[in-house]
Amino acid sequence: MSPDVVTVELANGPARFHALWLRDNASGHESRHTGSGQRLFDVTELPDRVEVVSAEVVDGRLYVTFEPDRFSSIYESDWLETHRYDRPVTSGFVGAVPWLAHDLSIHRLMWPDRAKTSSLAETSKALVRDGVAIVDGLAAGGNEGPGVVDVANLWGPARETNYGEVFLVRAEVAPTNLAFTPKALNVHTDNPYRCPVPGYQLLHCLVASETGGVTVLLDGFQAAEVFRSEDPTAFALLTSRSVPFRWRGGGFELWNRVPVIEVEDGGPADGSIRAIRYNNRSVEPFDLPFDEMADFYQAYRAFARLLHRPELEYRFVLNPGQCVVFDNERILHGRDGEADSERLLKGCYLDRDWIHGKKYV
């Protein structure tokens, strides 16, 4: 122990904590609101210099007293283990397990099992872990029954956009989006031109295509990690430069500027993958400085080619009565082969918080 740092032996080895960090995260009724657990003080109210005058572990708890105000607080060892920051930065979104096509077994929830807390909890865990799950046993064809909004409501309200609460994926006479045609679609993420980008997308199949229309899914986190390992210079370009995305139609003009690959703290070398935003149909002309444009295009095209690797592409047919739910900032989706005009899907979006923030008891 020193006045500035406390070292504690935890389950996964020793961990160091700064005195100011411990003081700022003090527990007890003087520091935290009993009901909400929120701080009762602002960081500006702490002493200019916080030091540890004593620290000892008793029965799995760390007891610390600080100077100059002789304030004391207790920290559970499990809490310290959960929040320890004395470790290398690791790659990977919290709870996510990147996958290759041959490793993925899509979790399925049968609609009658939705009322079981354990079944819904497992589906939510799968959505965080794999980025994708399927809900089965819904309406099909012209039959009455639960639909895509009912699936969204298992977690929270569907997010309404300019497409409405629900949109139809079918061949239209005057389509405002290439998705509303029978044409094949390259893998992409939806709506990178929105701010914020929708967290999850749901697609419910009512009528399947007799030919073509095979669903293709790809784990963007896995693809990004492969890209980082194979070409770190190109990876750094796609994470450090933002590109413009735009969509126009139906009285709307939506615009956003974001990197193709977003990383957390740590930077291109070892930062955790935060989000993938790739949609070649809605990206605007790049406007990087002249001296960067050629290198950026080389990096962008290299990543785009990587997205076509067979080992990354999970292919399957979404059958009538099934709804696929997937992380729209991680899982790229596409349509292989031209579908027939009878194919009909209903879709909607769901904010990430409703799935990632849901607690089950």
N, C-alpha and C positions, 0 to 999 in steps of 0.2 A: 504493500500500500504506500502511496505517496499522497501529498495534499491534492494533487490533480487527478490521480487515477487510482481506481480500485480494481484489483485482479481477483477473480472468483473462480474456483474450480467447479465446473458444471458437468452435466452428463456427457457432453461431447468435447470435454477438455477445458482448459483454462480460458477465460475471456476477460478482456479489459473494458472498463467503463469509465468515461470521464466524469469528474465530479459534477460539472455543470449539467451533463446529461442526466445523471441520477437525480439531482435536485429538481430539474425541470419535470421529471417523471415521477415525482414523489406521490405516494399513495396516502390514504387516510382522509378523514372528513375535513381536515383543514385545507387539503389540496384539491380534493375531488368532490363533485356533487354526488350525493349518495344515490340518487335515482339514475342519472344519465352517465355518471363516470367521467364527465367533462371537467377540465381544469377550472379552478376557481380563481386563478391568478394569471397575469400576463407575464411573458418572459422578461419584459422591461421592469417588472416589480422585484425581480431577484437581485440579490446583492451584486455589486460590480465585480467582485471576485469571490467565487464560491470555492471553498476548500473542504476536504474531508478531514475531520479531526479524529474520528474513530470509525472502524468498520469490522464487523465480525459476523460469521455464519453460525446460527444456532438452529438446529432441527430443520435444516433445509431452507432457512430464511436468512437474508442478508440484512443486518441492522446497521444503518449508517447515520452518523451525526455530522452536521456541517457547521462550518464557521462562515461568516462571523455571527450568525444569528442563533447558533446552537439548535437549529432545526433538526429533527430526527424523522426518519422514514424507514419502512420495512419493505423488502422486495422478495417475492416468492422466487425460488430457484427456477421453477418451470416458466415463469414469466420472463425471467432474465434469459433463459435459453431461447425462448421464442423470439426475443427482441435483440439478441446479441448482434453486434455489428463488427466485432473483431474477427473477421474472416474474409477470405478472398471473395470478390464479386463473382457470382456464378451466372451462367447463361441459362435462359429459359423463363418463360412467363410463369408466375406463381401457380402451381397446381397443374400446369400443362405438361403433357408427355408427348413430344413430337413423334410422329409415326411415318413409316414407309407404307406403301399400299399393301404389301403382303403381311404386315403386322396388324392391320386394323380389323377389328371385329366390331361393327357398329352396334352400340347398345340399343335395345329395343324396349319400349314401354307399350304394353297392351292397354288400350283405353280403359277397360274395366278395372285395371290395377291402379289407376291414377289416384284413387281415394286412399291408397295405402301410403302412409307417410314414408315408409322405408323404400317403396318403389320409386316414388317421386324424388326422394333424396339420392338414390342411386343414379337416376337419370340426370339429375343436376350435376353430380360428381363426374359423370361421363362427359357432359357438355364442357366442363372446365378442363378435364383431363385430355380428352380427344378432340374437343371442339365440335363434336357432331353426335347426334342421336336421332332415332326414328320413333315416332309415335304411330302405332298401328291400330286398326279397328275403327276408323273414322268413316264418314259418309263417302260413297263412291257413285260415279255416274250421276244420275238425276235423283238418287235416293236421299231421303231426309236423314239427318244424323249430325253428329258433332263435326265441326269444321276447324279451319285454321285459327280463327279467333279463340275458339274454345281451348285449343292447345296453348296458345299464347297466355290465356288467362290462368293456366296452371301456375304460372309464375307472376304475371302482372299484366297490365293493360297493353294492348297493341299500340305501337307508336304510329300516329297518323301523319301522313306526308301529303304532298301534292297529288299522289296517286290515290289518296283516301286511306281509310283504315285497312282495307283489303284491296289488292290488285289482282287482276287476272293475267295469267301467262298463257297466251293463246295467239294464234295467227289473226291479226286484225287487218282491216282494209286499209286504214291509214295509221300505221303504228307510229308512236312517238318515241319508241325505244326498239332497238334491234332484238331485244328479248321477246317482243310481242310480234315476232315473225316465226316461221318454222325453221329458219336457218340455224346451222350449227353455231355455237358460241364458244369462243376461246375461254379458258379458265380466267376468272376475274373475281374481284370483290365488288360488292354493290355500293353505289352512292358515295364514292370518295369526294364528290363535289359538295357534300353536306357537312355542316359543322354544328353539332358533332355527327360523326358517321354512325349509322345504326349499328348497335352492338351485335344483335343476332337477327338472322333471317329465317323465316319458316316458309316452306313450300309444301302444299297439300295437293296430292294427285287425285283428281276426280276421274279423268279419262286418260289412259296411257296411249302412247303412240304405237301403232302396229309395226312401224319401221322407224329406225333412227331414234333420236331423242334420248340416248343413253346419258345418264347423269355421271359427270366426272367430278370428283372431289380431290383436293390436293392440300396437304398441310403446309401452309405458308411458313410456319415457324421452322419446320424441317428443311424446307427449300432454302430459307434464309441462312440457316446454320451451315448447310452444304456450301452455299455460295460464299459465306464468310471464310470457311476453311480452304476453299479452292482458289479464291481470288480476293484476298483481304483489301486490296487497293480499290477494286471495283465496288466491293461491299461498302467501303468507307464513303465512296461518292454517293451511292444511293441512300445512305443514311444521313448524310450531312447536307444534302441539297434538296430543297423542296420543289415540287412541280405543280403547275396549275391544273385543276380539273374543273370542267364546266358542263352544265346540262341546261338546255333551253327547251321549253314546250309548255303548252297549256297555260300560258300566262305567267310562267315562272322562268327565272334565270338564276340558277344556283351555282355558286362558285366557292372553291376552297383551295388552299395551297398547303400541301403536306408532303413529307418524304415518302417514297415508295416503300421503304423499310424504316420503321421507327424503332429506336433502341432506348432503353432506360439509361440511367447514370452508368458511367463506365466507358461510354463511347463505342466506336466501331470495333475496337479490339476485343472487348469482353463484356459489353453491356448486354443486358437481357433484351430479347426481342419483345417489343411492345405491341406492334401492329404491322400488318401488311396492307398496302393500298395499291392494288394493281388493276387498272381497267383501261385497256388500250383504246376502247371505244369512246371514252369520255375525257381522256387526257388532252389538254390544250397544247398548242405548239410550245415546246420548251423555250424558256427565255433566260437561260443561264448566260453568264459572260462569254464572249466570243472565245476566249482562250480555254474555257472549260468544256465547251459544247461537244467537241469531238470525243474527248475522253468519257464524258457522261453518256453519250450515245453508245459507245462501246460497252460500258458497264450495263446500261439498260438493256441492250440487246442480248448480252450474255446471260443476264438474269431471266429474260423472257424465254430464251432457248432452254434454260435449265427447267423451266416450268413445264416443258413438254417431255421430260424424261419419263419413260414408262414405269420405272420403279417408284415414282412419286404419285402416279395417277391411280386413284381408286375408282373403278367403274362399276356401276350397277344400274338396274332398272327400278325406278320408283313406281310401285304398283298402286292402282286405285285403292283408296282408303288409307294410304300411308302419308305421313307428314314428316319431312326431314327438317330438323332444327340444327342450325350450325352457326358458329362464331364468324361473323362477317368481317372481322378484322384479323382473322387467322386463316380460315378455310376458304380457299379459292374454289369456285364452282363453275362448271361449264356444261355444254350440251354437245354431245358427239353425234354427228350425222344429222341430216335434215329430217325433222319430225313431220308426221302427216298433220293435216290441218285440223284433225279432230282432237288432238292432244290439248288437255285443259288442266291447268294447275291454278290454285289460289294461293296467294302469298301475303305475308305481312311482316312487319319488323317489330323487334322487342328491344328495349334498352337493356344494356348489359347488367345494370345494377339488380334487376329483378331476378337474375339467375345467380350471379356471383355473390350477391349480398344476402340471399335467402338462407335463413337458419332453420334447421329441422330439429324438433324435440320429440 
